[in-house]
Amino acid sequence: MIEAGTAPEQILSLLGITEPEDLDIEAIAYACGATILSQPLTGCEANIIGYGDKAIITVNSNSIPTRQRFSSGHELGHWVKDRGQSAFGCLDSQINSEWTASNPETRANRFASDLLLPAGMFVPRAKGRPITLETVGDLAAVFRMSQTATAIRLVNHGSFPAMLIYYAQGQRKWFLRSSKDIPSSLFPADRPESHSVAASMLTNKSADSKSGDVRADRWFDRDRAWKYYIRESCFRTGPDSILVLLWWEDEQQLIDIEEEEERRASRRSDHREEY
Ligand SMILES: [Zn+2]
């Protein structure tokens, strides 16, 4: 049996899994000593009860299959990472929205991503693909995962500079920058600006997704941001929450910001030498 503390990538390699269609969460959990049940749950999205080296994971049968799948991976993450702690009952908000803090819930989310959207399989399939809703949809289908989990992966492991921002009740809750070429000084708006695609989606509650090219100053309060355009893709995650993907198809803005920051840094160091 696979031992507690084993990393997701290692679990897959021990089980000889190399293709997305073989990512069978029930079989993987079973190899870790956990049985997955699907039953109606109220008050939480999924839970796990462990005893000795066996565990029962229950996921909410009223949820859509991709969510049940991710929740199973999340609970398995608690089992593999946090074994020895008492039972976990996890809320939908913890499974779907906690990505950037550091606690057992984010660790379990990361475990589920690494297990069910493993970088070794994801990166070659995402390579060179535009950061758009279409790509998210295609990859979500290949891995049988939610758009949210897939979009996070695409921003972190895709080929191009992008950001992913989560808004709920009109406020920015968290955001991610791709590690590629996005200056750390670049922060997206706290609230979607009125001319953004996101704002129009928050007004039109019936739209599930929307995309378009927008001026960068709709998103970033920077000098001359109006000169550049970015691709904005939004999809709904709840009645009052959306995810926004921003993609610099044309990277000129990022290049210009970097050059400007370098110029400023060198001016500062010249200035210091005078004293
Ligand atoms: Zn949890």
py3Dmol code that shows the C-alpha trace and the ligand (Angstrom):
import py3Dmol

protein = """\
ATOM      1  CA  MET A   1       0.000   0.000   0.000  1.00  0.00           C
ATOM      2  CA  ILE A   2       1.123   3.543  -0.732  1.00  0.00           C
ATOM      3  CA  GLU A   3       2.430   5.218   2.401  1.00  0.00           C
ATOM      4  CA  ALA A   4       1.407   8.467   4.063  1.00  0.00           C
ATOM      5  CA  GLY A   5       3.457  11.431   2.897  1.00  0.00           C
ATOM      6  CA  THR A   6       4.020  10.122  -0.635  1.00  0.00           C
ATOM      7  CA  ALA A   7       3.997  12.933  -3.211  1.00  0.00           C
ATOM      8  CA  PRO A   8       1.278  12.840  -5.885  1.00  0.00           C
ATOM      9  CA  GLU A   9       3.789  12.488  -8.745  1.00  0.00           C
ATOM     10  CA  GLN A  10       5.365   9.568  -6.917  1.00  0.00           C
ATOM     11  CA  ILE A  11       1.979   7.907  -6.382  1.00  0.00           C
ATOM     12  CA  LEU A  12       1.340   8.072 -10.133  1.00  0.00           C
ATOM     13  CA  SER A  13       4.731   6.677 -10.946  1.00  0.00           C
ATOM     14  CA  LEU A  14       4.328   3.829  -8.410  1.00  0.00           C
ATOM     15  CA  LEU A  15       1.014   2.962 -10.060  1.00  0.00           C
ATOM     16  CA  GLY A  16       2.487   3.265 -13.580  1.00  0.00           C
ATOM     17  CA  ILE A  17      -0.017   5.938 -14.636  1.00  0.00           C
ATOM     18  CA  THR A  18       1.198   8.033 -17.575  1.00  0.00           C
ATOM     19  CA  GLU A  19      -1.954   9.072 -19.488  1.00  0.00           C
ATOM     20  CA  PRO A  20      -4.860  11.334 -18.424  1.00  0.00           C
ATOM     21  CA  GLU A  21      -7.460   8.653 -19.212  1.00  0.00           C
ATOM     22  CA  ASP A  22      -5.811   6.393 -16.635  1.00  0.00           C
ATOM     23  CA  LEU A  23      -6.222   8.941 -13.825  1.00  0.00           C
ATOM     24  CA  ASP A  24      -8.886   6.855 -12.102  1.00  0.00           C
ATOM     25  CA  ILE A  25      -9.356   8.542  -8.724  1.00  0.00           C
ATOM     26  CA  GLU A  26     -11.197   5.592  -7.138  1.00  0.00           C
ATOM     27  CA  ALA A  27      -8.369   3.197  -8.040  1.00  0.00           C
ATOM     28  CA  ILE A  28      -5.666   5.659  -6.917  1.00  0.00           C
ATOM     29  CA  ALA A  29      -7.452   6.250  -3.587  1.00  0.00           C
ATOM     30  CA  TYR A  30      -7.877   2.515  -3.090  1.00  0.00           C
ATOM     31  CA  ALA A  31      -4.137   2.023  -3.529  1.00  0.00           C
ATOM     32  CA  CYS A  32      -3.691   4.560  -0.704  1.00  0.00           C
ATOM     33  CA  GLY A  33      -6.114   2.687   1.564  1.00  0.00           C
ATOM     34  CA  ALA A  34      -9.091   4.974   0.984  1.00  0.00           C
ATOM     35  CA  THR A  35     -12.503   4.022  -0.375  1.00  0.00           C
ATOM     36  CA  ILE A  36     -14.552   6.715  -2.150  1.00  0.00           C
ATOM     37  CA  LEU A  37     -18.315   6.850  -1.709  1.00  0.00           C
ATOM     38  CA  SER A  38     -20.703   9.223  -3.435  1.00  0.00           C
ATOM     39  CA  GLN A  39     -23.687  10.157  -1.283  1.00  0.00           C
ATOM     40  CA  PRO A  40     -25.916  13.175  -0.768  1.00  0.00           C
ATOM     41  CA  LEU A  41     -24.232  15.440   1.801  1.00  0.00           C
ATOM     42  CA  THR A  42     -25.547  18.521   3.494  1.00  0.00           C
ATOM     43  CA  GLY A  43     -23.349  21.065   5.213  1.00  0.00           C
ATOM     44  CA  CYS A  44     -20.156  20.029   3.439  1.00  0.00           C
ATOM     45  CA  GLU A  45     -18.926  19.093  -0.010  1.00  0.00           C
ATOM     46  CA  ALA A  46     -16.810  16.120   1.023  1.00  0.00           C
ATOM     47  CA  ASN A  47     -15.408  14.469   4.116  1.00  0.00           C
ATOM     48  CA  ILE A  48     -12.973  11.826   5.215  1.00  0.00           C
ATOM     49  CA  ILE A  49     -12.911   9.561   8.204  1.00  0.00           C
ATOM     50  CA  GLY A  50      -9.769   7.556   8.847  1.00  0.00           C
ATOM     51  CA  TYR A  51      -9.169   4.616  11.107  1.00  0.00           C
ATOM     52  CA  GLY A  52      -5.729   3.036  11.291  1.00  0.00           C
ATOM     53  CA  ASP A  53      -4.488   2.715   7.750  1.00  0.00           C
ATOM     54  CA  LYS A  54      -7.953   2.748   6.137  1.00  0.00           C
ATOM     55  CA  ALA A  55     -10.182   5.668   5.298  1.00  0.00           C
ATOM     56  CA  ILE A  56     -13.604   6.351   3.865  1.00  0.00           C
ATOM     57  CA  ILE A  57     -13.980   9.436   1.670  1.00  0.00           C
ATOM     58  CA  THR A  58     -17.510  10.611   0.992  1.00  0.00           C
ATOM     59  CA  VAL A  59     -18.219  13.145  -1.744  1.00  0.00           C
ATOM     60  CA  ASN A  60     -21.496  14.909  -2.387  1.00  0.00           C
ATOM     61  CA  SER A  61     -23.428  13.013  -5.065  1.00  0.00           C
ATOM     62  CA  ASN A  62     -25.470  16.159  -5.774  1.00  0.00           C
ATOM     63  CA  SER A  63     -22.376  17.889  -7.175  1.00  0.00           C
ATOM     64  CA  ILE A  64     -21.318  17.685 -10.802  1.00  0.00           C
ATOM     65  CA  PRO A  65     -18.858  14.844 -11.639  1.00  0.00           C
ATOM     66  CA  THR A  66     -15.814  17.093 -12.163  1.00  0.00           C
ATOM     67  CA  ARG A  67     -16.352  18.591  -8.725  1.00  0.00           C
ATOM     68  CA  GLN A  68     -16.781  15.186  -7.091  1.00  0.00           C
ATOM     69  CA  ARG A  69     -13.562  14.125  -8.761  1.00  0.00           C
ATOM     70  CA  PHE A  70     -11.636  17.135  -7.509  1.00  0.00           C
ATOM     71  CA  SER A  71     -13.160  16.813  -4.025  1.00  0.00           C
ATOM     72  CA  SER A  72     -12.056  13.153  -3.937  1.00  0.00           C
ATOM     73  CA  GLY A  73      -8.508  14.238  -4.771  1.00  0.00           C
ATOM     74  CA  HIS A  74      -8.727  16.956  -2.104  1.00  0.00           C
ATOM     75  CA  GLU A  75      -9.812  14.509   0.619  1.00  0.00           C
ATOM     76  CA  LEU A  76      -7.164  12.039  -0.487  1.00  0.00           C
ATOM     77  CA  GLY A  77      -4.701  14.894  -0.028  1.00  0.00           C
ATOM     78  CA  HIS A  78      -5.790  15.194   3.629  1.00  0.00           C
ATOM     79  CA  TRP A  79      -5.374  11.446   4.002  1.00  0.00           C
ATOM     80  CA  VAL A  80      -1.894  11.340   2.507  1.00  0.00           C
ATOM     81  CA  LYS A  81      -0.627  14.670   3.913  1.00  0.00           C
ATOM     82  CA  ASP A  82      -2.441  15.192   7.207  1.00  0.00           C
ATOM     83  CA  ARG A  83      -2.919  11.639   8.432  1.00  0.00           C
ATOM     84  CA  GLY A  84      -3.137  11.380  12.200  1.00  0.00           C
ATOM     85  CA  GLN A  85      -5.332  14.459  12.461  1.00  0.00           C
ATOM     86  CA  SER A  86      -8.971  13.870  13.225  1.00  0.00           C
ATOM     87  CA  ALA A  87     -11.549  13.698  10.466  1.00  0.00           C
ATOM     88  CA  PHE A  88     -11.933  16.484   7.893  1.00  0.00           C
ATOM     89  CA  GLY A  89     -15.221  17.825   6.585  1.00  0.00           C
ATOM     90  CA  CYS A  90     -14.574  20.237   3.779  1.00  0.00           C
ATOM     91  CA  LEU A  91     -16.799  23.026   2.566  1.00  0.00           C
ATOM     92  CA  ASP A  92     -17.313  23.833  -1.070  1.00  0.00           C
ATOM     93  CA  SER A  93     -15.695  27.227  -0.432  1.00  0.00           C
ATOM     94  CA  GLN A  94     -12.549  25.562   0.909  1.00  0.00           C
ATOM     95  CA  ILE A  95     -12.284  23.143  -1.974  1.00  0.00           C
ATOM     96  CA  ASN A  96     -12.974  25.644  -4.699  1.00  0.00           C
ATOM     97  CA  SER A  97     -11.716  28.963  -3.506  1.00  0.00           C
ATOM     98  CA  GLU A  98      -8.725  28.466  -1.246  1.00  0.00           C
ATOM     99  CA  TRP A  99      -5.665  28.560  -3.413  1.00  0.00           C
ATOM    100  CA  THR A 100      -3.302  31.180  -2.174  1.00  0.00           C
ATOM    101  CA  ALA A 101      -3.271  30.928   1.634  1.00  0.00           C
ATOM    102  CA  SER A 102      -1.117  28.317   3.327  1.00  0.00           C
ATOM    103  CA  ASN A 103      -3.146  25.842   5.361  1.00  0.00           C
ATOM    104  CA  PRO A 104      -4.303  22.191   5.158  1.00  0.00           C
ATOM    105  CA  GLU A 105      -7.059  23.184   2.704  1.00  0.00           C
ATOM    106  CA  THR A 106      -4.722  24.781   0.166  1.00  0.00           C
ATOM    107  CA  ARG A 107      -2.309  21.876   0.581  1.00  0.00           C
ATOM    108  CA  ALA A 108      -5.142  19.453  -0.150  1.00  0.00           C
ATOM    109  CA  ASN A 109      -6.144  21.494  -3.217  1.00  0.00           C
ATOM    110  CA  ARG A 110      -2.582  21.455  -4.471  1.00  0.00           C
ATOM    111  CA  PHE A 111      -2.380  17.728  -3.888  1.00  0.00           C
ATOM    112  CA  ALA A 112      -5.570  17.204  -5.931  1.00  0.00           C
ATOM    113  CA  SER A 113      -4.159  19.323  -8.780  1.00  0.00           C
ATOM    114  CA  ASP A 114      -0.811  17.567  -8.784  1.00  0.00           C
ATOM    115  CA  LEU A 115      -2.570  14.203  -8.774  1.00  0.00           C
ATOM    116  CA  LEU A 116      -5.340  14.833 -11.307  1.00  0.00           C
ATOM    117  CA  LEU A 117      -3.711  17.497 -13.494  1.00  0.00           C
ATOM    118  CA  PRO A 118      -0.126  16.296 -13.165  1.00  0.00           C
ATOM    119  CA  ALA A 119       2.430  18.695 -14.628  1.00  0.00           C
ATOM    120  CA  GLY A 120       4.168  15.889 -16.517  1.00  0.00           C
ATOM    121  CA  MET A 121       0.984  15.233 -18.518  1.00  0.00           C
ATOM    122  CA  PHE A 122      -0.403  18.770 -18.504  1.00  0.00           C
ATOM    123  CA  VAL A 123       2.602  20.765 -19.740  1.00  0.00           C
ATOM    124  CA  PRO A 124       3.019  18.976 -23.092  1.00  0.00           C
ATOM    125  CA  ARG A 125      -0.723  19.288 -23.785  1.00  0.00           C
ATOM    126  CA  ALA A 126      -0.824  23.000 -22.851  1.00  0.00           C
ATOM    127  CA  LYS A 127       2.348  23.859 -24.744  1.00  0.00           C
ATOM    128  CA  GLY A 128       1.958  26.713 -27.223  1.00  0.00           C
ATOM    129  CA  ARG A 129      -1.807  26.962 -26.653  1.00  0.00           C
ATOM    130  CA  PRO A 130      -3.460  30.366 -26.243  1.00  0.00           C
ATOM    131  CA  ILE A 131      -4.611  31.276 -22.737  1.00  0.00           C
ATOM    132  CA  THR A 132      -8.316  31.308 -23.557  1.00  0.00           C
ATOM    133  CA  LEU A 133     -11.608  29.737 -22.527  1.00  0.00           C
ATOM    134  CA  GLU A 134     -11.346  27.335 -25.447  1.00  0.00           C
ATOM    135  CA  THR A 135      -8.018  25.961 -24.236  1.00  0.00           C
ATOM    136  CA  VAL A 136      -9.337  25.704 -20.667  1.00  0.00           C
ATOM    137  CA  GLY A 137     -12.398  23.823 -21.950  1.00  0.00           C
ATOM    138  CA  ASP A 138     -10.351  21.406 -24.072  1.00  0.00           C
ATOM    139  CA  LEU A 139      -7.896  20.582 -21.294  1.00  0.00           C
ATOM    140  CA  ALA A 140     -10.668  20.342 -18.689  1.00  0.00           C
ATOM    141  CA  ALA A 141     -12.304  17.698 -20.903  1.00  0.00           C
ATOM    142  CA  VAL A 142      -9.066  15.736 -21.354  1.00  0.00           C
ATOM    143  CA  PHE A 143      -8.458  15.637 -17.591  1.00  0.00           C
ATOM    144  CA  ARG A 144     -12.160  15.528 -16.579  1.00  0.00           C
ATOM    145  CA  MET A 145     -11.587  18.459 -14.234  1.00  0.00           C
ATOM    146  CA  SER A 146     -13.342  21.727 -13.477  1.00  0.00           C
ATOM    147  CA  GLN A 147     -12.616  24.894 -15.431  1.00  0.00           C
ATOM    148  CA  THR A 148     -11.280  26.511 -12.240  1.00  0.00           C
ATOM    149  CA  ALA A 149      -8.707  23.814 -11.489  1.00  0.00           C
ATOM    150  CA  THR A 150      -7.702  23.664 -15.163  1.00  0.00           C
ATOM    151  CA  ALA A 151      -7.371  27.455 -15.506  1.00  0.00           C
ATOM    152  CA  ILE A 152      -5.085  27.581 -12.451  1.00  0.00           C
ATOM    153  CA  ARG A 153      -2.921  24.917 -14.050  1.00  0.00           C
ATOM    154  CA  LEU A 154      -2.881  26.720 -17.372  1.00  0.00           C
ATOM    155  CA  VAL A 155      -1.703  29.978 -15.799  1.00  0.00           C
ATOM    156  CA  ASN A 156       0.966  28.210 -13.752  1.00  0.00           C
ATOM    157  CA  HIS A 157       2.153  25.799 -16.437  1.00  0.00           C
ATOM    158  CA  GLY A 158       1.097  27.255 -19.795  1.00  0.00           C
ATOM    159  CA  SER A 159       3.484  28.732 -22.356  1.00  0.00           C
ATOM    160  CA  PHE A 160       2.477  32.404 -22.145  1.00  0.00           C
ATOM    161  CA  PRO A 161       2.278  35.250 -19.605  1.00  0.00           C
ATOM    162  CA  ALA A 162      -1.152  35.369 -17.968  1.00  0.00           C
ATOM    163  CA  MET A 163      -3.052  36.129 -14.774  1.00  0.00           C
ATOM    164  CA  LEU A 164      -6.053  34.484 -13.171  1.00  0.00           C
ATOM    165  CA  ILE A 165      -8.251  36.551 -10.852  1.00  0.00           C
ATOM    166  CA  TYR A 166     -11.159  35.430  -8.715  1.00  0.00           C
ATOM    167  CA  TYR A 167     -13.936  37.894  -7.868  1.00  0.00           C
ATOM    168  CA  ALA A 168     -16.787  37.212  -5.471  1.00  0.00           C
ATOM    169  CA  GLN A 169     -19.404  39.731  -4.351  1.00  0.00           C
ATOM    170  CA  GLY A 170     -17.708  42.284  -6.595  1.00  0.00           C
ATOM    171  CA  GLN A 171     -14.353  42.073  -4.770  1.00  0.00           C
ATOM    172  CA  ARG A 172     -11.058  40.514  -5.777  1.00  0.00           C
ATOM    173  CA  LYS A 173     -10.480  37.505  -3.490  1.00  0.00           C
ATOM    174  CA  TRP A 174      -7.248  36.154  -4.925  1.00  0.00           C
ATOM    175  CA  PHE A 175      -5.153  36.177  -8.066  1.00  0.00           C
ATOM    176  CA  LEU A 176      -2.261  34.274  -9.602  1.00  0.00           C
ATOM    177  CA  ARG A 177       0.486  35.421 -11.955  1.00  0.00           C
ATOM    178  CA  SER A 178       2.188  33.010 -14.289  1.00  0.00           C
ATOM    179  CA  SER A 179       5.814  32.777 -13.339  1.00  0.00           C
ATOM    180  CA  LYS A 180       6.718  33.740 -16.900  1.00  0.00           C
ATOM    181  CA  ASP A 181       7.608  37.364 -17.439  1.00  0.00           C
ATOM    182  CA  ILE A 182       4.933  39.056 -15.325  1.00  0.00           C
ATOM    183  CA  PRO A 183       6.482  41.860 -13.260  1.00  0.00           C
ATOM    184  CA  SER A 184       5.660  41.371  -9.574  1.00  0.00           C
ATOM    185  CA  SER A 185       4.692  45.058  -9.432  1.00  0.00           C
ATOM    186  CA  LEU A 186       1.648  44.377 -11.632  1.00  0.00           C
ATOM    187  CA  PHE A 187      -1.582  44.121  -9.613  1.00  0.00           C
ATOM    188  CA  PRO A 188      -5.018  43.678 -11.162  1.00  0.00           C
ATOM    189  CA  ALA A 189      -7.923  45.944 -10.190  1.00  0.00           C
ATOM    190  CA  ASP A 190      -9.643  45.327  -6.818  1.00  0.00           C
ATOM    191  CA  ARG A 191     -12.967  45.570  -8.606  1.00  0.00           C
ATOM    192  CA  PRO A 192     -13.601  45.025 -12.314  1.00  0.00           C
ATOM    193  CA  GLU A 193     -13.538  48.386 -14.110  1.00  0.00           C
ATOM    194  CA  SER A 194     -16.821  49.281 -15.799  1.00  0.00           C
ATOM    195  CA  HIS A 195     -15.512  48.769 -19.366  1.00  0.00           C
ATOM    196  CA  SER A 196     -14.031  45.337 -18.671  1.00  0.00           C
ATOM    197  CA  VAL A 197     -15.580  42.098 -19.908  1.00  0.00           C
ATOM    198  CA  ALA A 198     -15.768  41.001 -16.250  1.00  0.00           C
ATOM    199  CA  ALA A 199     -17.962  43.975 -15.319  1.00  0.00           C
ATOM    200  CA  SER A 200     -20.382  43.228 -18.137  1.00  0.00           C
ATOM    201  CA  MET A 201     -20.594  39.629 -16.953  1.00  0.00           C
ATOM    202  CA  LEU A 202     -21.316  40.660 -13.392  1.00  0.00           C
ATOM    203  CA  THR A 203     -24.142  42.852 -14.706  1.00  0.00           C
ATOM    204  CA  ASN A 204     -25.513  40.252 -17.096  1.00  0.00           C
ATOM    205  CA  LYS A 205     -26.116  37.410 -14.659  1.00  0.00           C
ATOM    206  CA  SER A 206     -27.317  35.009 -17.345  1.00  0.00           C
ATOM    207  CA  ALA A 207     -23.976  34.864 -19.186  1.00  0.00           C
ATOM    208  CA  ASP A 208     -21.791  31.877 -18.281  1.00  0.00           C
ATOM    209  CA  SER A 209     -18.705  33.013 -20.120  1.00  0.00           C
ATOM    210  CA  LYS A 210     -17.483  35.878 -22.215  1.00  0.00           C
ATOM    211  CA  SER A 211     -14.231  37.061 -23.723  1.00  0.00           C
ATOM    212  CA  GLY A 212     -12.729  39.913 -25.689  1.00  0.00           C
ATOM    213  CA  ASP A 213      -9.709  42.164 -26.187  1.00  0.00           C
ATOM    214  CA  VAL A 214      -9.605  45.092 -23.769  1.00  0.00           C
ATOM    215  CA  ARG A 215      -7.286  47.995 -23.179  1.00  0.00           C
ATOM    216  CA  ALA A 216      -4.801  47.175 -20.445  1.00  0.00           C
ATOM    217  CA  ASP A 217      -5.729  50.321 -18.473  1.00  0.00           C
ATOM    218  CA  ARG A 218      -9.097  48.655 -17.758  1.00  0.00           C
ATOM    219  CA  TRP A 219      -7.132  46.298 -15.539  1.00  0.00           C
ATOM    220  CA  PHE A 220      -3.916  47.985 -14.528  1.00  0.00           C
ATOM    221  CA  ASP A 221      -3.319  51.383 -13.077  1.00  0.00           C
ATOM    222  CA  ARG A 222      -0.002  51.998 -14.857  1.00  0.00           C
ATOM    223  CA  ASP A 223       1.501  54.741 -16.993  1.00  0.00           C
ATOM    224  CA  ARG A 224       0.457  54.471 -20.625  1.00  0.00           C
ATOM    225  CA  ALA A 225      -1.452  51.225 -19.990  1.00  0.00           C
ATOM    226  CA  TRP A 226      -4.049  52.472 -22.516  1.00  0.00           C
ATOM    227  CA  LYS A 227      -1.506  51.796 -25.264  1.00  0.00           C
ATOM    228  CA  TYR A 228      -1.730  48.034 -24.903  1.00  0.00           C
ATOM    229  CA  TYR A 229      -4.412  45.410 -25.336  1.00  0.00           C
ATOM    230  CA  ILE A 230      -4.888  42.163 -23.437  1.00  0.00           C
ATOM    231  CA  ARG A 231      -7.215  39.228 -23.978  1.00  0.00           C
ATOM    232  CA  GLU A 232      -9.779  38.936 -21.211  1.00  0.00           C
ATOM    233  CA  SER A 233     -11.718  35.683 -20.751  1.00  0.00           C
ATOM    234  CA  CYS A 234     -14.279  35.279 -17.973  1.00  0.00           C
ATOM    235  CA  PHE A 235     -16.322  32.387 -16.746  1.00  0.00           C
ATOM    236  CA  ARG A 236     -18.875  32.114 -14.019  1.00  0.00           C
ATOM    237  CA  THR A 237     -18.235  29.946 -10.958  1.00  0.00           C
ATOM    238  CA  GLY A 238     -21.366  30.939  -9.038  1.00  0.00           C
ATOM    239  CA  PRO A 239     -24.257  33.436  -9.116  1.00  0.00           C
ATOM    240  CA  ASP A 240     -21.999  36.137  -7.702  1.00  0.00           C
ATOM    241  CA  SER A 241     -18.512  34.929  -8.548  1.00  0.00           C
ATOM    242  CA  ILE A 242     -16.368  34.843 -11.657  1.00  0.00           C
ATOM    243  CA  LEU A 243     -12.882  33.898 -12.740  1.00  0.00           C
ATOM    244  CA  VAL A 244     -10.999  36.159 -15.116  1.00  0.00           C
ATOM    245  CA  LEU A 245      -8.114  35.065 -17.304  1.00  0.00           C
ATOM    246  CA  LEU A 246      -5.877  37.823 -18.650  1.00  0.00           C
ATOM    247  CA  TRP A 247      -3.488  36.931 -21.429  1.00  0.00           C
ATOM    248  CA  TRP A 248      -0.779  39.125 -22.907  1.00  0.00           C
ATOM    249  CA  GLU A 249      -0.900  37.785 -26.426  1.00  0.00           C
ATOM    250  CA  ASP A 250       1.187  40.817 -27.288  1.00  0.00           C
ATOM    251  CA  GLU A 251       3.867  40.971 -24.587  1.00  0.00           C
ATOM    252  CA  GLN A 252       4.976  44.537 -25.322  1.00  0.00           C
ATOM    253  CA  GLN A 253       3.455  45.992 -22.143  1.00  0.00           C
ATOM    254  CA  LEU A 254       5.375  43.503 -19.988  1.00  0.00           C
ATOM    255  CA  ILE A 255       8.615  44.207 -21.841  1.00  0.00           C
ATOM    256  CA  ASP A 256       8.127  47.964 -21.456  1.00  0.00           C
ATOM    257  CA  ILE A 257       7.398  47.687 -17.715  1.00  0.00           C
ATOM    258  CA  GLU A 258      10.477  45.578 -17.195  1.00  0.00           C
ATOM    259  CA  GLU A 259      12.691  48.016 -19.091  1.00  0.00           C
ATOM    260  CA  GLU A 260      11.209  50.945 -17.187  1.00  0.00           C
ATOM    261  CA  GLU A 261      11.889  49.208 -13.860  1.00  0.00           C
ATOM    262  CA  GLU A 262      15.441  48.422 -14.886  1.00  0.00           C
ATOM    263  CA  ARG A 263      16.005  52.048 -15.876  1.00  0.00           C
ATOM    264  CA  ARG A 264      14.618  53.221 -12.556  1.00  0.00           C
ATOM    265  CA  ALA A 265      16.773  50.771 -10.595  1.00  0.00           C
ATOM    266  CA  SER A 266      19.915  51.912 -12.375  1.00  0.00           C
ATOM    267  CA  ARG A 267      19.015  55.585 -11.785  1.00  0.00           C
ATOM    268  CA  ARG A 268      18.639  54.795  -8.082  1.00  0.00           C
ATOM    269  CA  SER A 269      22.042  53.138  -7.915  1.00  0.00           C
ATOM    270  CA  ASP A 270      23.689  56.079  -9.785  1.00  0.00           C
ATOM    271  CA  HIS A 271      22.066  58.406  -7.318  1.00  0.00           C
ATOM    272  CA  ARG A 272      23.439  56.509  -4.315  1.00  0.00           C
ATOM    273  CA  GLU A 273      26.978  56.663  -5.665  1.00  0.00           C
ATOM    274  CA  GLU A 274      26.924  60.454  -5.506  1.00  0.00           C
ATOM    275  CA  TYR A 275      26.920  60.398  -1.737  1.00  0.00           C
TER     276      TYR A 275
END
"""
ligand_1 = """\
1
ZN
Zn -10.298 19.929 3.039
"""
view = py3Dmol.view(width=600, height=400)
view.addModel(protein, "pdb")
view.setStyle({"model": 0}, {"cartoon": {"style": "trace"}})
view.addModel(ligand_1, "xyz")
view.setStyle({"model": 1}, {"stick": {}})
view.zoomTo()
view.show()
